């Protein structure tokens, strides 16, 4: 995947990992703590870091916190930083501190969000709105596709380049587990939009998917399935575990020689072990 960040073209191997730093209201962690977490995720294989609040908080609260965290992560790492928010002012302040991408938690439906992204010429991931639910027992892809078409049109009409768009078509955690798995099972259908795809596994910003979070086998299986379905960016809090699973999966499916397979897995395990020892 090719991106242009701050007038420099960057090529990132697909699948890419985006480490999710989840901030909580009244979070006791310091800027140093967030920077250390981002550094650990970078060591574990993250290409991007996503910073955002869990829960739907006010613009004032986000403005007081997120830009400073973005600045701390920017100073501590070499990764590309995404900000997860719906507020235009928060986006602008975070871009001043080093952010280069937006994970739009409401697909740029907030007032002035479209014009802000157009002005910044920023990359934006349009997520399926958390307030929209599909009925249980029905195919969720039709509702998701309709929503995506409408938001893409809104972006293009606002002057946002199609080359800056990324899609997250996974349904909100307010939907049933069955509905969400059905949508994930149909991820390949969203390749028809001819745009990069991203999913969060498990979802953590802005709404936590507690059911999946408690079972690492589920979110790792979802990540591997998504990659095979064409998803280019996996967003997760569990960078080390997911990266190890991805590297092992790719080694198993793409290596023709057993010794190469063994070396790839050992290298991934060693990297994970060294990262744990430092943390």
C-alpha positions as CSV (number, residue, x, y, z in Angstrom):
1,X,0.0,0.0,0.0
2,X,1.3,3.4,-0.9
3,X,0.6,6.5,1.2
4,X,1.7,10.1,0.9
5,X,2.4,11.6,4.4
6,X,3.7,15.2,4.6
7,X,4.7,15.3,0.9
8,X,6.7,12.0,1.3
9,X,5.6,8.8,-0.4
10,X,5.6,5.8,1.9
11,X,5.1,2.2,1.0
12,X,3.8,-0.1,3.7
13,X,3.6,-3.9,3.2
14,X,0.1,-5.3,3.4
15,X,-1.3,-6.5,5.7
16,X,-0.3,-3.6,8.0
17,X,-0.9,-3.5,11.7
18,X,-2.3,-0.5,13.6
19,X,-1.8,-0.6,17.3
20,X,-4.8,0.9,19.2
21,X,-4.1,3.0,22.2
22,X,-7.4,3.2,24.1
23,X,-7.8,6.3,26.3
24,X,-10.4,6.2,29.1
25,X,-12.1,9.2,30.8
26,X,-10.0,10.1,33.9
27,X,-7.3,7.8,32.7
28,X,-4.5,7.8,35.3
29,X,-1.7,7.1,32.8
30,X,0.8,9.8,32.0
31,X,2.1,10.9,28.6
32,X,5.2,8.9,29.4
33,X,3.1,5.8,29.8
34,X,1.3,6.3,26.5
35,X,4.7,6.9,24.8
36,X,6.0,3.7,26.3
37,X,3.0,1.7,25.1
38,X,3.3,3.1,21.6
39,X,7.0,2.2,21.6
40,X,6.2,-1.4,22.7
41,X,3.6,-1.7,19.9
42,X,6.1,-0.4,17.4
43,X,8.6,-3.1,18.6
44,X,5.9,-5.7,18.3
45,X,5.3,-4.8,14.6
46,X,2.9,-2.0,14.4
47,X,3.1,0.2,11.3
48,X,0.5,2.7,12.6
49,X,-0.7,3.8,16.0
50,X,-4.4,4.7,16.6
51,X,-5.2,7.0,19.5
52,X,-8.8,7.5,20.7
53,X,-11.2,7.5,23.6
54,X,-13.3,4.6,24.6
55,X,-16.9,5.8,24.8
56,X,-18.5,8.9,23.3
57,X,-17.1,11.9,25.1
58,X,-17.4,15.6,24.6
59,X,-15.2,17.6,22.3
60,X,-13.8,19.6,25.2
61,X,-12.6,16.4,26.9
62,X,-11.0,15.1,23.8
63,X,-9.3,18.4,23.1
64,X,-7.8,18.5,26.5
65,X,-6.2,15.0,26.1
66,X,-5.8,13.5,22.7
67,X,-3.5,16.2,21.1
68,X,-1.0,15.8,23.9
69,X,-1.0,12.0,23.7
70,X,-0.5,12.2,19.9
71,X,2.5,14.6,20.5
72,X,4.0,12.2,23.0
73,X,3.6,9.2,20.6
74,X,5.1,11.2,17.7
75,X,8.2,12.1,19.7
76,X,8.7,8.5,21.0
77,X,8.1,6.5,17.8
78,X,8.7,6.4,14.0
79,X,5.2,5.0,13.2
80,X,2.4,6.8,11.5
81,X,-0.3,8.1,13.8
82,X,-4.1,8.0,13.3
83,X,-6.5,9.8,15.5
84,X,-9.9,8.2,16.2
85,X,-12.5,10.9,16.7
86,X,-15.5,12.6,15.2
87,X,-14.6,16.2,16.1
88,X,-13.0,18.5,13.5
89,X,-11.2,20.7,16.1
90,X,-9.7,17.6,17.6
91,X,-8.5,16.4,14.2
92,X,-6.9,19.8,13.5
93,X,-5.1,19.9,16.8
94,X,-3.9,16.3,16.5
95,X,-2.5,16.9,13.0
96,X,-0.5,19.8,14.4
97,X,1.1,17.3,16.8
98,X,1.9,14.7,14.2
99,X,-1.2,12.7,13.2
100,X,-1.5,11.8,9.5
101,X,-4.7,9.8,9.4
102,X,-8.2,10.0,10.9
103,X,-10.3,7.0,12.0
104,X,-13.7,8.7,11.7
105,X,-15.9,7.2,14.3
106,X,-19.0,8.6,12.6
107,X,-17.8,8.5,8.9
108,X,-17.4,12.3,8.8
109,X,-21.0,13.1,9.7
110,X,-20.1,15.7,12.3
111,X,-20.6,19.3,11.3
112,X,-17.5,20.6,9.3
113,X,-15.8,17.2,9.4
114,X,-15.8,16.8,5.6
115,X,-14.4,20.3,5.0
116,X,-11.7,19.7,7.6
117,X,-10.5,16.5,6.0
118,X,-10.6,18.2,2.5
119,X,-8.5,21.2,3.9
120,X,-5.9,18.9,5.5
121,X,-5.9,16.5,2.5
122,X,-5.8,13.8,5.1
123,X,-6.3,10.0,4.8
124,X,-9.5,9.0,6.5
125,X,-11.0,5.6,7.4
126,X,-14.8,5.7,7.2
127,X,-16.2,3.4,9.9
128,X,-19.7,2.0,9.8
129,X,-21.7,4.3,12.2
130,X,-22.1,2.8,15.7
131,X,-25.7,4.0,15.9
132,X,-26.8,2.1,12.9
133,X,-28.0,-1.5,13.4
134,X,-29.0,-4.2,11.0
135,X,-31.9,-6.6,11.9
136,X,-30.9,-10.0,13.2
137,X,-31.2,-12.8,10.7
138,X,-30.7,-10.6,7.7
139,X,-27.7,-10.1,5.4
140,X,-26.0,-7.0,6.9
141,X,-23.9,-6.2,3.8
142,X,-26.7,-4.5,2.0
143,X,-27.2,-1.9,4.8
144,X,-23.5,-1.5,5.2
145,X,-22.9,-1.0,1.4
146,X,-25.7,1.6,1.2
147,X,-24.2,3.5,4.1
148,X,-20.7,3.4,2.5
149,X,-22.0,4.5,-0.9
150,X,-23.6,7.6,0.7
151,X,-20.5,8.5,2.7
152,X,-18.2,8.1,-0.3
153,X,-20.4,10.4,-2.3
154,X,-20.4,13.0,0.5
155,X,-16.6,12.9,0.7
156,X,-16.2,13.3,-3.1
157,X,-18.7,16.1,-3.2
158,X,-16.7,17.8,-0.4
159,X,-13.5,17.7,-2.4
160,X,-11.9,14.8,-0.7
161,X,-9.8,12.7,-3.1
162,X,-10.9,9.1,-3.5
163,X,-7.3,8.1,-3.0
164,X,-7.5,9.3,0.6
165,X,-10.4,7.0,1.6
166,X,-10.2,3.7,3.6
167,X,-13.2,1.7,4.6
168,X,-14.1,-0.2,7.7
169,X,-17.3,-2.0,6.9
170,X,-17.6,-4.0,10.1
171,X,-20.9,-3.5,12.0
172,X,-21.1,-1.8,15.3
173,X,-20.8,-3.8,18.5
174,X,-24.5,-3.0,19.3
175,X,-25.4,-5.6,16.7
176,X,-25.7,-9.2,17.6
177,X,-22.5,-11.4,17.5
178,X,-24.2,-13.4,14.7
179,X,-24.7,-10.3,12.6
180,X,-21.2,-9.1,13.1
181,X,-19.7,-12.5,12.1
182,X,-22.0,-12.6,9.1
183,X,-20.6,-9.2,8.0
184,X,-17.0,-10.3,8.5
185,X,-17.7,-13.5,6.6
186,X,-18.8,-11.3,3.6
187,X,-15.8,-8.9,3.8
188,X,-14.7,-9.9,0.3
189,X,-17.8,-8.3,-1.1
190,X,-16.6,-4.9,-0.1
191,X,-13.5,-5.2,-2.4
192,X,-15.9,-4.0,-5.1
193,X,-15.5,-0.5,-3.8
194,X,-11.9,-0.7,-4.9
195,X,-10.7,1.1,-1.8
196,X,-8.4,-0.2,1.0
197,X,-10.2,-2.0,3.8
198,X,-9.5,-1.9,7.5
199,X,-11.1,-3.6,10.5
200,X,-10.6,-3.5,14.3
201,X,-10.3,-6.8,16.0
202,X,-11.5,-6.7,18.7
203,X,-13.2,-3.3,18.4
204,X,-12.2,-1.0,21.2
205,X,-12.7,2.6,20.0
206,X,-15.2,4.1,20.6
207,X,-17.2,1.0,21.7
208,X,-15.5,-2.0,23.2
209,X,-16.4,-5.5,21.9
210,X,-16.0,-7.2,25.3
211,X,-17.2,-10.6,24.1
212,X,-14.5,-10.9,21.5
213,X,-11.9,-9.2,23.7
214,X,-12.1,-12.0,26.2
215,X,-11.3,-14.7,23.7
216,X,-8.0,-14.2,21.9
217,X,-8.7,-17.2,19.6
218,X,-11.7,-15.3,18.2
219,X,-10.0,-12.0,17.4
220,X,-7.0,-13.7,16.0
221,X,-9.2,-15.9,13.8
222,X,-11.0,-12.8,12.6
223,X,-7.8,-11.1,11.8
224,X,-6.5,-14.0,9.7
225,X,-9.8,-14.4,7.9
226,X,-9.9,-10.6,7.2
227,X,-6.4,-10.7,5.6
228,X,-7.4,-13.6,3.3
229,X,-10.5,-11.6,2.4
230,X,-8.4,-8.6,1.3
231,X,-8.3,-6.4,4.3
232,X,-5.1,-4.3,4.3
233,X,-5.0,-2.8,7.8
234,X,-5.8,-4.6,11.0
235,X,-6.4,-2.4,14.1
236,X,-5.9,-4.0,17.4
237,X,-4.7,-3.5,21.0
238,X,-3.0,-6.9,20.9
239,X,-0.3,-6.1,18.4
240,X,2.2,-8.8,19.5
241,X,-0.3,-11.7,19.5
242,X,-1.9,-10.7,16.2
243,X,1.4,-10.0,14.5
244,X,2.8,-13.4,15.5
245,X,-0.4,-15.1,14.2
246,X,-0.2,-13.2,10.9
247,X,3.5,-13.9,10.4
248,X,3.0,-17.6,11.1
249,X,-0.1,-17.7,8.8
250,X,1.7,-16.1,6.0
251,X,4.7,-18.3,6.4
252,X,2.5,-21.4,6.3
253,X,0.6,-20.3,3.3
254,X,3.3,-18.7,1.2
255,X,6.5,-20.6,2.0
256,X,7.3,-23.6,-0.3
257,X,10.3,-24.7,1.7
258,X,10.1,-26.1,5.3
259,X,13.3,-24.5,6.5
260,X,12.0,-21.1,5.4
261,X,8.8,-21.8,7.3
262,X,10.6,-22.7,10.5
263,X,13.0,-19.7,10.3
264,X,10.0,-17.3,9.8
265,X,8.1,-18.7,12.8
266,X,11.2,-18.7,15.0
267,X,12.0,-15.1,14.0
268,X,8.5,-14.0,14.9
269,X,8.6,-15.8,18.3
270,X,12.0,-14.4,19.1
271,X,10.8,-10.8,18.3
272,X,7.8,-11.4,20.6
273,X,9.9,-12.8,23.4
274,X,12.4,-9.9,23.3
275,X,9.6,-7.3,23.3
276,X,8.1,-9.0,26.4
277,X,11.5,-8.9,28.2
278,X,11.9,-5.2,27.6
279,X,8.4,-4.4,28.8
